[in-house]
Amino acid sequence: MRAVAEDLADLDAAALSQAYAKGTLSPVEVTQAVLARIERCEPQLQALYACDPEAALAQARASEARWQRGQALSPVDGVPGTLKENIATAGCPMPVGTAASELTPMAEDAPPAARWREAGLVLLAKTTMPDYGMLSSGLSSFHPLTRNPWRLDCNPGGSSAGAGAAAAAGYGPLHLGTDIGGSVRLPAAWCGVFGLKPSLGRIPIKPPYAGRVAGPMTRTVRDSAWMMSLLARPDWRDAMSLPAQTIGWLRLECEIKGLKLGLQLDAGWGLDTAPETRAAVEAAALAFEAAGASVVPIPAFSSRSMIDGLDRFWRMRSWLDMQALPAERRARVLPYIRAWVDGAAGISAAELFQGYSQMGVFRDAAVAACQGFDFVLSPVSPVASYRADWASPTNDPARPFEHIAFTLPYNMSEQPAASINCGYTATGLPIGLQIIGQRHDDLGVLQLAHAWEQLRPAQRPWPMALRS
């Protein structure tokens, strides 16, 4: 018996692939169901940019024809989803979240968008982000305020704000964000979905930058594995991309017994870990221990001096970018970002170099701390979601990074790290568990996350879906 139309928006990519292959579902009716979900929920969430229903339906009809001819471009041809708006798609302007941008259509697809089209996936829309991706928030000077589907007065996180909200709300099963300090994992944690920050270079991206990656955001680990199988292919346009490698992305079963897991509950700086967050992460560690893993606490390995130095470097980089803008356009940037950037005006060359060097200090400290462990567990964020209209959990541009102490080190170390839900606060907000792997062991992180899906308590129903 076929699911009712509204339920199709909640099917995962694996189920859709099987249904398309059998002919029991069509990419067109699935896309129509997801567009109906978007039409109902988007006025509240504001997660999307450049949504084009007619273009999405045209892609779905082309996919349907390919399946009927037996010429599907991939096993997930016709599965719908979204790309973050800073992943260029040909013909679409890329405002990078700020009203200071000039809306010039992009000349070509960035590598992830090119792989997306080659696989026949249906692109429903781009997803929102804050100015220049420099906030863990749905607040932007260009996009409307993006909200968290679990509670509309709360923040989805960022900078992959719209992607996290869209995944939780059922805007199709596949979503792609980007992450340079936690921008996939934080919204994944605060929206209760799975998010993978791959090893640097695993998914080629343009422009490449130290620590910057693209990563899947999905309701299930398997759907992220499907995305990795399509997107983790070398592209010459990313000079930091990894060599071609055959990886069995869908081989997700793993043996927990005998694994040695590190447990980090103190980041060394930043906000104190909330008691509910600590308890949820400790409960996850105990569940792995009960399944046969050994769990060893590890101390903090990063420090205030590291983040203060990197903060100075990032401020100066952004300050130089903004100084190159005409004054009229510069004035359109979100006031919080302008206030943060203005702190760079008096930074000396020596301070700038010292700040830049902290990327290497972070990398060495993180890699050293993970030695001897198969994986490391930690909170994603020390706190759960916060006010929807705030720029960060502190809402203080003088203290902008207090919530990324658990996530940032693994961007600098180039290690794969994922966020997966491990509980809820008393007010019903999701809590994220971070799973960190050794460098380049992206598949291992997916496998342990998949194992946690089997171990964890039953999850609460997804928000925004119609319930009978």
C-alpha positions in Angstrom: 0.0 0.0 0.0 1.4 3.4 -1.0 2.2 5.9 1.7 0.0 9.0 1.7 1.5 11.9 -0.2 2.5 13.9 2.9 4.4 10.9 4.3 6.6 10.7 1.2 8.5 13.8 2.5 9.8 11.7 5.4 11.1 8.7 3.5 14.9 8.3 3.5 17.1 8.0 0.4 17.5 4.3 0.8 13.7 3.7 0.8 13.2 6.0 -2.2 16.0 4.3 -4.2 14.3 0.9 -3.7 10.9 2.3 -4.6 12.2 4.0 -7.7 13.9 0.8 -8.8 10.7 -1.2 -8.3 8.5 1.4 -9.9 6.3 1.8 -6.8 7.1 5.4 -6.4 8.1 8.2 -8.9 10.6 11.0 -8.3 7.8 13.3 -9.5 5.3 12.4 -6.8 8.0 12.4 -4.1 9.2 15.9 -5.2 5.6 17.1 -5.2 5.2 15.8 -1.6 8.4 17.5 -0.5 7.3 20.8 -2.2 4.0 20.5 -0.3 5.9 20.1 3.0 8.0 23.2 2.0 4.9 25.2 1.1 3.4 24.4 4.5 6.5 24.9 6.7 8.7 27.4 5.0 6.7 30.5 6.1 7.7 29.6 9.7 11.2 28.2 9.1 12.7 30.4 6.4 15.4 27.8 5.6 15.6 28.2 1.8 17.0 30.5 -0.8 16.3 30.4 -4.5 13.7 27.7 -4.2 12.4 26.9 -7.7 9.6 24.3 -7.7 9.2 24.3 -11.5 12.9 23.5 -12.0 12.8 20.8 -9.3 9.8 19.2 -10.9 11.5 19.3 -14.3 14.5 17.5 -12.8 12.1 15.0 -11.2 10.4 14.3 -14.6 13.8 13.8 -16.2 14.7 11.3 -13.5 11.4 9.5 -13.8 12.1 9.1 -17.5 15.6 7.7 -16.8 14.2 5.1 -14.3 11.6 4.1 -16.9 14.3 3.5 -19.5 16.5 1.7 -17.1 19.2 4.4 -17.3 19.3 5.9 -13.8 22.4 8.0 -13.3 22.9 6.6 -9.8 21.0 4.4 -7.3 19.6 7.6 -5.8 18.7 9.3 -9.0 15.6 11.5 -8.4 16.1 11.8 -4.6 15.4 15.4 -3.6 17.4 17.7 -1.3 19.3 21.0 -1.0 22.7 22.6 -1.2 24.0 25.4 1.0 23.9 28.7 -0.8 27.7 29.1 -0.7 28.1 26.0 -2.9 28.0 27.6 -6.3 25.4 26.5 -8.8 25.6 27.8 -12.4 23.2 30.7 -13.0 22.3 31.3 -9.4 23.7 34.3 -7.4 25.7 33.4 -4.3 25.2 36.1 -1.6 27.1 34.1 1.1 24.5 35.3 3.6 25.2 39.0 3.4 23.3 42.0 1.9 26.7 43.4 1.0 27.1 40.9 -1.9 26.4 41.8 -5.5 23.9 39.2 -6.9 25.8 38.1 -9.9 24.8 34.6 -11.3 27.6 32.1 -10.8 29.4 30.9 -14.0 29.7 27.2 -13.1 28.8 24.5 -10.5 31.2 24.1 -7.6 32.5 20.5 -7.3 29.8 19.3 -4.9 27.1 20.7 -7.1 28.6 19.1 -10.2 28.6 15.7 -8.5 25.0 16.3 -7.4 23.8 16.9 -10.9 25.9 14.0 -12.3 24.1 11.6 -9.8 20.6 12.9 -11.0 19.6 14.3 -7.6 16.8 16.8 -7.5 17.9 20.2 -6.3 14.9 21.8 -4.5 16.7 24.9 -3.4 19.7 26.4 -1.8 19.8 26.8 2.0 20.3 29.9 4.1 23.5 31.0 6.0 24.6 34.0 8.1 26.9 36.7 6.7 30.1 35.1 5.2 29.4 32.0 7.2 31.0 33.5 10.3 28.2 32.8 12.8 26.7 29.6 14.3 23.3 31.1 13.7 20.4 31.5 11.4 20.8 35.3 11.6 21.7 37.0 8.3 21.6 40.5 6.8 20.4 39.0 3.5 18.2 36.0 4.4 15.1 36.1 6.6 15.7 34.8 10.1 15.9 31.0 9.9 14.4 29.1 12.9 14.7 25.7 14.5 11.9 23.2 13.6 11.9 21.8 17.2 11.1 25.2 18.7 10.5 28.2 16.5 11.8 30.6 19.1 15.2 28.8 19.0 18.1 28.9 16.7 18.9 26.2 14.1 22.7 27.0 14.5 25.0 27.7 11.6 26.5 28.5 9.5 24.7 25.7 7.7 21.5 27.0 9.3 19.0 26.3 6.5 20.4 22.9 5.9 20.0 21.8 9.5 16.4 23.2 9.6 15.5 21.7 6.3 16.8 18.2 7.2 14.9 18.2 10.5 11.7 19.5 8.8 11.7 16.9 6.1 12.6 19.0 3.1 13.8 15.9 1.3 16.4 13.5 2.7 19.7 14.9 1.4 21.3 18.2 2.4 24.9 19.5 2.1 26.5 22.1 4.3 30.0 23.4 4.8 32.1 23.5 8.0 35.2 25.5 9.0 34.8 25.5 12.8 31.6 23.5 13.4 29.2 24.8 10.8 27.8 21.4 9.8 28.0 19.7 13.3 26.5 22.6 15.3 23.3 22.9 13.3 23.1 19.1 13.1 23.3 18.9 16.9 20.8 21.7 17.6 18.4 20.4 14.9 18.7 16.7 16.0 20.0 15.4 12.6 23.2 13.6 11.6 26.0 15.7 10.2 29.5 14.6 9.0 32.5 16.9 8.7 34.7 14.8 6.5 38.5 14.8 6.4 39.8 17.9 4.7 39.8 17.3 0.9 37.5 14.3 1.0 34.7 16.2 -0.8 36.4 18.7 -3.1 35.1 22.3 -2.7 35.7 25.6 -4.4 37.2 27.8 -3.1 39.3 25.5 -0.8 40.6 26.9 2.4 42.4 25.6 5.5 39.9 23.7 7.6 37.0 24.2 5.2 35.0 21.2 4.1 31.6 20.3 2.7 29.6 17.7 4.6 26.3 15.9 4.4 23.4 16.6 6.8 20.7 14.0 6.9 18.2 12.3 9.2 20.1 9.0 9.0 23.7 7.9 8.8 23.0 5.8 5.8 21.8 8.7 3.8 25.0 10.6 4.6 26.9 7.5 3.4 25.0 7.7 0.1 26.0 11.3 -0.2 29.7 10.5 0.5 29.6 7.8 -2.2 28.5 10.4 -4.7 30.5 13.5 -3.6 33.8 12.1 -2.4 35.5 12.1 -5.8 38.6 14.1 -6.7 38.2 17.4 -8.6 41.2 19.3 -9.9 39.6 22.6 -8.9 40.3 21.8 -5.3 44.1 21.6 -5.0 43.6 20.3 -1.4 41.4 17.3 -2.5 42.5 13.8 -1.5 43.6 11.2 -4.1 41.0 8.9 -5.6 40.3 6.0 -3.2 37.9 3.1 -3.3 35.8 3.3 -0.1 32.8 1.0 0.7 30.7 3.9 2.0 27.6 1.8 2.5 29.4 -0.9 4.6 28.2 0.5 7.8 28.3 -2.5 10.2 31.1 -2.5 12.8 32.1 -4.4 15.9 32.0 -2.2 19.0 33.5 -4.8 21.2 37.3 -4.2 21.7 37.2 -0.5 20.5 39.1 2.0 22.6 37.2 5.2 22.9 38.4 8.5 24.4 35.9 10.7 26.2 36.4 14.4 26.3 34.1 16.4 28.5 36.3 19.5 29.1 37.3 21.5 26.0 39.8 23.6 27.9 38.1 27.0 27.1 34.8 28.4 26.2 31.4 27.9 27.8 30.9 25.4 30.6 29.3 22.2 29.5 25.6 22.3 30.6 24.7 19.5 33.0 22.0 18.1 30.6 24.6 17.9 27.8 27.2 16.3 30.0 24.8 13.7 31.2 23.6 12.8 27.7 27.2 12.4 26.4 28.2 10.3 29.4 25.1 8.1 28.9 26.2 7.5 25.3 29.7 6.6 26.5 28.3 4.1 29.1 26.2 2.5 26.3 29.3 2.0 24.2 31.0 0.6 27.2 28.2 -1.8 27.9 28.5 -3.0 24.2 32.1 -3.9 24.8 34.2 -0.8 24.1 36.6 0.6 26.6 36.1 4.3 27.4 39.0 6.4 28.8 38.6 10.0 29.8 41.0 12.4 28.1 41.9 15.9 29.4 41.5 19.2 27.6 44.1 19.8 24.9 43.3 23.2 23.5 43.6 26.5 25.3 42.4 30.1 25.4 45.6 31.3 23.8 45.0 29.1 20.8 41.5 30.4 20.1 42.5 34.0 20.9 45.2 33.8 18.3 43.0 32.3 15.6 40.3 34.8 16.4 42.8 37.6 15.6 43.7 36.0 12.3 40.1 35.4 11.3 39.2 39.0 12.2 42.0 40.4 10.2 41.1 38.3 7.2 37.5 39.5 7.3 38.6 43.1 8.0 40.7 43.1 4.9 37.8 41.7 2.9 35.5 44.3 4.2 37.9 47.2 3.7 37.9 46.3 0.0 34.2 46.9 -0.2 32.7 50.3 -1.0 31.5 52.0 2.2 27.8 51.7 1.1 28.1 47.9 0.8 30.1 47.5 3.9 27.3 49.2 5.9 24.9 46.4 4.8 26.9 43.7 6.7 25.2 42.4 9.8 26.1 44.8 12.7 27.3 41.9 14.9 29.8 40.9 12.2 31.0 44.5 11.7 31.6 44.8 15.4 33.6 41.6 15.5 35.7 42.6 12.4 36.4 46.1 13.8 38.4 44.5 16.5 41.1 43.7 13.9 41.9 47.3 13.2 44.9 47.6 15.6 46.4 44.1 15.1 50.1 44.1 14.4 51.9 41.9 11.9 53.5 39.9 14.7 50.0 39.3 16.3 48.6 38.3 12.9 51.4 35.8 12.2 51.1 34.4 15.8 47.3 34.0 15.2 47.8 32.2 11.9 50.3 29.8 13.5 47.5 28.6 15.9 46.0 26.5 13.1 49.1 24.3 13.3 49.1 24.4 17.1 45.5 23.2 17.2 46.2 20.5 14.6 49.2 19.1 16.5 47.3 19.1 19.8 44.2 17.4 18.4 46.1 14.7 16.6 48.3 14.0 19.6 45.2 13.8 21.9 43.6 11.2 19.7 46.6 8.9 19.6 45.9 5.5 21.1 42.2 5.7 20.5 40.0 4.3 17.8 37.6 7.2 18.2 37.0 10.1 20.6 33.6 11.1 22.0 32.6 14.6 23.1 29.7 17.0 23.1 29.2 18.9 19.9 28.4 22.0 21.7 28.6 22.7 25.5 25.0 24.0 25.3 21.7 23.3 23.5 20.1 25.8 21.1 19.5 29.4 22.1 17.3 32.4 21.1 16.4 32.5 17.4 17.4 36.1 16.9 20.8 35.9 18.6 24.1 35.7 16.6 25.6 33.1 19.0 24.9 31.6 22.4 26.7 34.5 24.0 25.4 37.1 21.5 28.6 39.0 22.2 30.9 39.9 19.3 33.8 40.2 21.8 33.3 36.5 22.8 32.2 35.0 19.4 33.6 31.5 19.6 32.8 30.2 23.1 30.6 27.5 21.8 33.0 25.9 19.2 35.7 24.6 21.6 34.7 21.0 21.0 34.4 21.3 17.2 37.0 23.7 16.0 40.1 21.6 16.8 39.1 18.9 14.3 38.8 21.3 11.4 42.4 22.4 12.1 43.6 18.8 12.5 41.7 17.7 9.3 40.1 14.7 11.1 36.6 13.5 10.3 34.0 14.3 13.0 30.3 13.8 13.1 27.3 15.0 15.1 24.5 12.6 16.0 21.6 13.1 18.4 22.1 11.5 21.9 19.3 13.0 23.9 17.0 15.9 24.6 16.9 18.7 27.2 14.0 19.1 29.6 12.5 21.6 27.1 12.7 19.1 24.2 15.8 20.5 22.4 18.2 17.9 20.8 21.7 17.3 22.2 24.5 16.3 19.9 27.2 13.7 20.5 30.4 14.3 18.5 32.3 11.2 17.2 35.9 12.0 16.1 38.0 9.6 14.0 41.7 9.3 13.1 42.7 11.3 10.0 41.0 10.1 6.8 38.9 7.4 8.6 35.7 8.9 7.5 34.1 5.5 7.0 35.0 4.5 10.5 33.2 7.6 11.9 30.1 6.7 9.8 30.2 3.1 11.1 30.4 4.1 14.8 27.6 6.6 14.3 25.5 3.9 12.6 26.2 1.7 15.6 25.0 4.5 17.9 21.8 4.7 15.9 21.2 1.0 17.0 22.2 1.6 20.6 20.5 4.9 21.5 17.0 5.1 23.0 14.1 5.6 20.7 14.0 9.1 19.1 11.2 11.5 19.4 9.0 12.1 16.3 10.4 14.6 13.8 9.0 18.1 14.0 6.9 19.8 11.3 5.4 16.6 9.9 1.6 16.2 9.9 0.5 13.7 12.6 -2.7 11.8 12.5 
